[in-house]
Amino acid sequence: MDLKIGDEAPDFSANTTLGKINFHEWLGDCWGVLMSHPADFTPVCTTELGRVANLKEDFHRRNAKVLVLSVGTKPGLAPLDSHNEWIKDVDETQGATVNFPLIEDPDKKIANSYGMIHPNASDTLTVRSVFLIGPDKKVKLIISYPASTGRNFVEILRVLDSLQLTANYQVATPADWQNGEDCIVIPAVSTEDIPAKFPKGHTVVKDYLRTTPQPNI
Ligand code: BEZ
């Protein structure tokens, strides 16, 4: 499936390491961070799971729930047994406590519904993708990385900050923006209307480029 930003995130029911879940119901009013991994017991993925577990408070503060899918499970083990064995290794080697669910997807139905399998990279394994999903269950961000490159989770948190800010204020965030820095007033707001909407002040750099201090802090 060719999933795009703005599409509804495909719903699914699945067995996970934390019990059966219905995805949309499980998300509730939270933001979702759905990540795919090429395989269990692989080195880069092991560091990624540990990193996400250790960022638990940062995701929690942003009202975001993490969910992981890996279809490359250990031969001879049932998918959930493979995931649970792998989690033990992650906890041991990364000084972490994995506290988010890993999904069982034996027929790759979920992986296919999200387009997590890129046949020219691998016919059988999911690539390293991340989907941010809003409380409205719409896809807000899609990034796919090569198997050889671990994700930058500071960037994922940064995008969550931007999405949550821009969902509530008529601003956008500039290149390399970090939480707390000045924002861009979106073109739909006329320059005359800026003082009433953004009382902290503003700067007109060009008529199409107006900045203001971050409005929600
Ligand atoms: C890894 O997570 O380490 C990995 C997975 C698939 C291919 C290469 C590396």
Residues whose N, C-alpha, C, O or C-beta is under 5 A from the ligand:
A	BS01	BEZ	P38 T42 P43 V44 C45 A147 S148
